[in-house]
Amino acid sequence: MFDPLAPPPLRRAASPGAPGGVRRPGPPGWPDRVPPPEAPGWQVPAVGWLLDHCPSDYRMYAVWRRHPIALAWVTTHHLDAQLGAMRTAYRGLRVDLADHVDPEGIAASLAALEAEGARLLAARRAAGLLLEAMQGHTFVPRL
């Protein structure tokens, strides 16, 4: 039933070609806050975006700002590990917590894990695109 205290449902963003869709810079999946790779200075906001997807302690290390490609590489591995953890949690939650959490709590927890998994998957795609761009790959729009 409708819970007035529950957060609103997540909505999928319109694709660039969809009616009402907004054309975003870069290829599909490119982070919103990062200019396309052909823009001057695009790596500065890219580093900020990548650091936002890593543990906060990563900001203490100057090496990530000096070598953004290394940061992008590490970020993809970090996001892969988080995705693995979400998948493991999703598979085991119902069995491991059945005696401790009521069915509604189980369902809500699974929904939260599913939403987090989708967010992580999108972040992993974006981090991979940033890594490819930093490696010199160019993106050609498809018709």
GROMACS elastic network, one bead per residue, 0.5 to 0.9 nm:
[ bonds ]
;  ai    aj funct       b0    kb
    2     5     6  0.89296   500
    2     6     6  0.81298   500
    3     6     6  0.53220   500
    3     7     6  0.86361   500
    4     7     6  0.81131   500
    6     9     6  0.85936   500
    7    10     6  0.86629   500
    8    11     6  0.88195   500
   10   115     6  0.78874   500
   12    15     6  0.88075   500
   13    21     6  0.77785   500
   14    17     6  0.80251   500
   14    18     6  0.59889   500
   14    19     6  0.77966   500
   14    20     6  0.71604   500
   14    22     6  0.73404   500
   15    18     6  0.52403   500
   15    19     6  0.84448   500
   15    20     6  0.88309   500
   15    21     6  0.56217   500
   15    22     6  0.74896   500
   15    23     6  0.81004   500
   15    28     6  0.82171   500
   16    19     6  0.82778   500
   16    20     6  0.84355   500
   16    22     6  0.54487   500
   16    24     6  0.69215   500
   16    28     6  0.79304   500
   17    20     6  0.83837   500
   17    21     6  0.61838   500
   17    22     6  0.79809   500
   17    23     6  0.75754   500
   18    22     6  0.82723   500
   19    22     6  0.86926   500
   24    27     6  0.79627   500
   24    28     6  0.78367   500
   24    29     6  0.89934   500
   24    30     6  0.77634   500
   24    31     6  0.86175   500
   24    32     6  0.67614   500
   24    36     6  0.89897   500
   25    28     6  0.84284   500
   25    30     6  0.70605   500
   25    31     6  0.83309   500
   25    32     6  0.73417   500
   25    34     6  0.79492   500
   25    35     6  0.62403   500
   25    36     6  0.53176   500
   25    37     6  0.89360   500
   26    29     6  0.80086   500
   26    30     6  0.55314   500
   26    31     6  0.82306   500
   26    32     6  0.89472   500
   26    34     6  0.86745   500
   26    35     6  0.73750   500
   26    37     6  0.71862   500
   26    38     6  0.89568   500
   26   139     6  0.74718   500
   26   141     6  0.86959   500
   27    30     6  0.55431   500
   27    36     6  0.83342   500
   27   129     6  0.80640   500
   27   139     6  0.64813   500
   27   140     6  0.79463   500
   27   141     6  0.70302   500
   28    31     6  0.88798   500
   28   126     6  0.86713   500
   29    32     6  0.85474   500
   29   122     6  0.68282   500
   29   123     6  0.82699   500
   29   125     6  0.62398   500
   29   126     6  0.53441   500
   29   129     6  0.76393   500
   30    33     6  0.88319   500
   30    34     6  0.75946   500
   30    35     6  0.88834   500
   30    36     6  0.80794   500
   30   125     6  0.78678   500
   30   126     6  0.50867   500
   30   127     6  0.82070   500
   30   129     6  0.65482   500
   30   130     6  0.75739   500
   31    34     6  0.55659   500
   31    35     6  0.82652   500
   31    46     6  0.83485   500
   31    49     6  0.78781   500
   31   123     6  0.79794   500
   31   126     6  0.57208   500
   31   127     6  0.81560   500
   31   129     6  0.88292   500
   31   130     6  0.84745   500
   32    35     6  0.76912   500
   33    45     6  0.70638   500
   33    46     6  0.79507   500
   33    49     6  0.74217   500
   34    37     6  0.84805   500
   34    42     6  0.65259   500
   34    43     6  0.80111   500
   34    44     6  0.85844   500
   34    45     6  0.55510   500
   34    46     6  0.55643   500
   34    49     6  0.74847   500
   35    38     6  0.80943   500
   35    39     6  0.62174   500
   35    40     6  0.86550   500
   35    41     6  0.85296   500
   35    42     6  0.54380   500
   35    43     6  0.84670   500
   35    45     6  0.76633   500
   35    46     6  0.80902   500
   36    39     6  0.56198   500
   36    40     6  0.89094   500
   36    42     6  0.66560   500
   37    40     6  0.77578   500
   37    41     6  0.85530   500
   37    42     6  0.59039   500
   37    43     6  0.77412   500
   37   130     6  0.83849   500
   37   133     6  0.64117   500
   37   134     6  0.81688   500
   37   138     6  0.81980   500
   37   139     6  0.88853   500
   38    41     6  0.88668   500
   38    42     6  0.75910   500
   38   138     6  0.88693   500
   39    42     6  0.56322   500
   40    43     6  0.83195   500
   41    44     6  0.59431   500
   41    45     6  0.79823   500
   42    45     6  0.60238   500
   42    46     6  0.63724   500
   42    47     6  0.89409   500
   43    47     6  0.60047   500
   43    48     6  0.86454   500
   43    68     6  0.73592   500
   43   130     6  0.87827   500
   43   134     6  0.80765   500
   44    47     6  0.53202   500
   44    48     6  0.66477   500
   44    49     6  0.88850   500
   44    65     6  0.82363   500
   44    68     6  0.86540   500
   45    48     6  0.50089   500
   45    49     6  0.61763   500
   45    50     6  0.85987   500
   46    49     6  0.50401   500
   46    50     6  0.61085   500
   46    51     6  0.85595   500
   46    68     6  0.82237   500
   46    72     6  0.87880   500
   46   130     6  0.72475   500
   47    50     6  0.50708   500
   47    51     6  0.60794   500
   47    52     6  0.85472   500
   47    64     6  0.77790   500
   47    65     6  0.66341   500
   47    68     6  0.61581   500
   47    71     6  0.74889   500
   47    72     6  0.78789   500
   48    51     6  0.51460   500
   48    52     6  0.62047   500
   48    53     6  0.89171   500
   48    65     6  0.88477   500
   49    52     6  0.51051   500
   49    53     6  0.67501   500
   49   127     6  0.87659   500
   50    53     6  0.52702   500
   50    54     6  0.67203   500
   50    68     6  0.88185   500
   50    71     6  0.71018   500
   50    72     6  0.64897   500
   50    75     6  0.64416   500
   50   127     6  0.69438   500
   50   130     6  0.87021   500
   51    54     6  0.51656   500
   51    55     6  0.75472   500
   51    56     6  0.73246   500
   51    58     6  0.68779   500
   51    59     6  0.67424   500
   51    64     6  0.84664   500
   51    71     6  0.78398   500
   51    72     6  0.89191   500
   51    75     6  0.78639   500
   52    55     6  0.76760   500
   52    56     6  0.73658   500
   53    56     6  0.84764   500
   53    75     6  0.69240   500
   53    78     6  0.83421   500
   53    79     6  0.76470   500
   53   123     6  0.77401   500
   53   127     6  0.88504   500
   54    57     6  0.81641   500
   54    58     6  0.66775   500
   54    59     6  0.88107   500
   54    74     6  0.86076   500
   54    75     6  0.62199   500
   54    78     6  0.68707   500
   54    79     6  0.79762   500
   55    58     6  0.58325   500
   55    59     6  0.82342   500
   55    78     6  0.88835   500
   56    59     6  0.59294   500
   56    60     6  0.81642   500
   57    60     6  0.56781   500
   57    61     6  0.79064   500
   58    61     6  0.57866   500
   58    62     6  0.87604   500
   58    64     6  0.77896   500
   59    62     6  0.73721   500
   59    64     6  0.78513   500
   59    65     6  0.87184   500
   61    64     6  0.62470   500
   61    65     6  0.79669   500
   62    65     6  0.55134   500
   62    66     6  0.63811   500
   62    67     6  0.86681   500
   63    66     6  0.50046   500
   63    67     6  0.58545   500
   63    68     6  0.81850   500
   63    70     6  0.84229   500
   63    71     6  0.83020   500
   64    67     6  0.51926   500
   64    68     6  0.55455   500
   64    69     6  0.81532   500
   64    70     6  0.66422   500
   64    71     6  0.51223   500
   64    72     6  0.86705   500
   65    68     6  0.55906   500
   65    71     6  0.77353   500
   67    70     6  0.55206   500
   67    71     6  0.66911   500
   67    72     6  0.89852   500
   68    72     6  0.61212   500
   68    73     6  0.85563   500
   68   131     6  0.86835   500
   68   134     6  0.77728   500
   69    72     6  0.50191   500
   69    73     6  0.61830   500
   69    74     6  0.86313   500
   69   130     6  0.84868   500
   69   131     6  0.62232   500
   69   132     6  0.89803   500
   69   134     6  0.58450   500
   69   135     6  0.72792   500
   70    73     6  0.50609   500
   70    74     6  0.61589   500
   70    75     6  0.84777   500
   70   131     6  0.86208   500
   71    74     6  0.51080   500
   71    75     6  0.59422   500
   71    76     6  0.86161   500
   71   131     6  0.86598   500
   72    75     6  0.50287   500
   72    76     6  0.62774   500
   72    77     6  0.87944   500
   72   127     6  0.63294   500
   72   128     6  0.75105   500
   72   130     6  0.67213   500
   72   131     6  0.51825   500
   72   132     6  0.89778   500
   72   134     6  0.82262   500
   73    76     6  0.53634   500
   73    77     6  0.66017   500
   73    78     6  0.87989   500
   73   127     6  0.82130   500
   73   128     6  0.80027   500
   73   131     6  0.63411   500
   74    77     6  0.51699   500
   74    78     6  0.61238   500
   74    79     6  0.86570   500
   75    79     6  0.60760   500
   75    80     6  0.84476   500
   75   124     6  0.81840   500
   75   127     6  0.67925   500
   75   128     6  0.86849   500
   76    79     6  0.51861   500
   76    80     6  0.61013   500
   76    81     6  0.86732   500
   76   123     6  0.87735   500
   76   124     6  0.60026   500
   76   125     6  0.84922   500
   76   127     6  0.58389   500
   76   128     6  0.62338   500
   76   131     6  0.81937   500
   77    81     6  0.62551   500
   77    82     6  0.87000   500
   77   124     6  0.87700   500
   78    81     6  0.51801   500
   78    82     6  0.63499   500
   78    83     6  0.87394   500
   78   124     6  0.89502   500
   79    83     6  0.61220   500
   79    84     6  0.85593   500
   79   120     6  0.66686   500
   79   121     6  0.80393   500
   79   123     6  0.74741   500
   79   124     6  0.57296   500
   79   127     6  0.84955   500
   80    83     6  0.51134   500
   80    84     6  0.62598   500
   80    85     6  0.87175   500
   80   120     6  0.84730   500
   80   121     6  0.85205   500
   80   124     6  0.70216   500
   81    84     6  0.50372   500
   81    85     6  0.62460   500
   81    86     6  0.87167   500
   82    85     6  0.50055   500
   82    86     6  0.62078   500
   82    87     6  0.86242   500
   82   117     6  0.85516   500
   82   120     6  0.74347   500
   83    86     6  0.50906   500
   83    87     6  0.61846   500
   83    88     6  0.86020   500
   83   116     6  0.88338   500
   83   117     6  0.62987   500
   83   120     6  0.63654   500
   83   121     6  0.70865   500
   83   124     6  0.86833   500
   84    87     6  0.51516   500
   84    88     6  0.61656   500
   84    89     6  0.85594   500
   85    88     6  0.51109   500
   85    89     6  0.60637   500
   85    90     6  0.85110   500
   86    89     6  0.50627   500
   86    90     6  0.60076   500
   86    91     6  0.85808   500
   86   113     6  0.63886   500
   86   114     6  0.81151   500
   86   116     6  0.76510   500
   86   117     6  0.61529   500
   86   120     6  0.89937   500
   87    90     6  0.50747   500
   87    91     6  0.61995   500
   87    92     6  0.86607   500
   87   113     6  0.82527   500
   87   114     6  0.87513   500
   87   117     6  0.75632   500
   88    91     6  0.52128   500
   88    92     6  0.61990   500
   88    93     6  0.83721   500
   89    92     6  0.52312   500
   89    93     6  0.55773   500
   89   110     6  0.88135   500
   89   113     6  0.77521   500
   90    93     6  0.55624   500
   90    94     6  0.77624   500
   90   109     6  0.86196   500
   90   110     6  0.62680   500
   90   113     6  0.63894   500
   90   114     6  0.76411   500
   91    94     6  0.73250   500
   91    95     6  0.82718   500
   92    95     6  0.55792   500
   92    96     6  0.57744   500
   92    97     6  0.81995   500
   93    96     6  0.52232   500
   93    97     6  0.56810   500
   93    98     6  0.77070   500
   93   106     6  0.74447   500
   93   109     6  0.81442   500
   93   110     6  0.75966   500
   94    97     6  0.57357   500
   94    98     6  0.55751   500
   94   101     6  0.89402   500
   94   103     6  0.88771   500
   94   106     6  0.63829   500
   94   107     6  0.86246   500
   94   110     6  0.82257   500
   95    98     6  0.54267   500
   95    99     6  0.83510   500
   96    99     6  0.76999   500
   96   100     6  0.84880   500
   97   100     6  0.51458   500
   97   101     6  0.57913   500
   97   102     6  0.87503   500
   97   106     6  0.77702   500
   98   101     6  0.57552   500
   98   102     6  0.71420   500
   98   103     6  0.77564   500
   98   106     6  0.76025   500
   99   102     6  0.78496   500
  101   104     6  0.80502   500
  101   105     6  0.57901   500
  101   106     6  0.62145   500
  102   105     6  0.52421   500
  102   106     6  0.62725   500
  102   107     6  0.87713   500
  103   107     6  0.61496   500
  103   108     6  0.85552   500
  104   107     6  0.51037   500
  104   108     6  0.61011   500
  104   109     6  0.84678   500
  105   108     6  0.50505   500
  105   109     6  0.59447   500
  105   110     6  0.84791   500
  106   109     6  0.50779   500
  106   110     6  0.61207   500
  106   111     6  0.85834   500
  107   110     6  0.51456   500
  107   111     6  0.61836   500
  107   112     6  0.86492   500
  108   111     6  0.50484   500
  108   112     6  0.61723   500
  108   113     6  0.86325   500
  109   112     6  0.50432   500
  109   113     6  0.61654   500
  109   114     6  0.85298   500
  110   113     6  0.50484   500
  110   114     6  0.60592   500
  110   115     6  0.86111   500
  111   114     6  0.50005   500
  111   115     6  0.61918   500
  111   116     6  0.85663   500
  112   115     6  0.51360   500
  112   116     6  0.60975   500
  112   117     6  0.84554   500
  113   116     6  0.50225   500
  113   117     6  0.59380   500
  113   118     6  0.85788   500
  114   117     6  0.50269   500
  114   118     6  0.62869   500
  114   119     6  0.87044   500
  115   118     6  0.51573   500
  115   119     6  0.62772   500
  115   120     6  0.86452   500
  116   119     6  0.50075   500
  116   120     6  0.60660   500
  116   121     6  0.84764   500
  117   120     6  0.50601   500
  117   121     6  0.60247   500
  117   122     6  0.86396   500
  118   121     6  0.50582   500
  118   122     6  0.62969   500
  118   123     6  0.86273   500
  119   122     6  0.52722   500
  119   123     6  0.62217   500
  119   124     6  0.86323   500
  120   124     6  0.59871   500
  120   125     6  0.85640   500
  121   124     6  0.50530   500
  121   125     6  0.62800   500
  121   126     6  0.86810   500
  122   125     6  0.51517   500
  122   126     6  0.62540   500
  122   127     6  0.86416   500
  123   126     6  0.50417   500
  123   127     6  0.60462   500
  123   128     6  0.84812   500
  124   127     6  0.50773   500
  124   128     6  0.60639   500
  124   129     6  0.85914   500
  125   128     6  0.50980   500
  125   129     6  0.62621   500
  125   130     6  0.87416   500
  126   129     6  0.50530   500
  126   130     6  0.62599   500
  126   131     6  0.86404   500
  127   130     6  0.50392   500
  127   131     6  0.61698   500
  127   132     6  0.86245   500
  128   131     6  0.50360   500
  128   132     6  0.61851   500
  128   133     6  0.86293   500
  129   132     6  0.50526   500
  129   133     6  0.61525   500
  129   134     6  0.85804   500
  130   133     6  0.50861   500
  130   134     6  0.61296   500
  130   135     6  0.85769   500
  131   134     6  0.50910   500
  131   135     6  0.62198   500
  131   136     6  0.88455   500
  131   137     6  0.89554   500
  132   135     6  0.50132   500
  132   136     6  0.65578   500
  132   137     6  0.54929   500
  132   138     6  0.81687   500
  133   136     6  0.51340   500
  133   138     6  0.65116   500
  133   139     6  0.80982   500
  134   137     6  0.73181   500
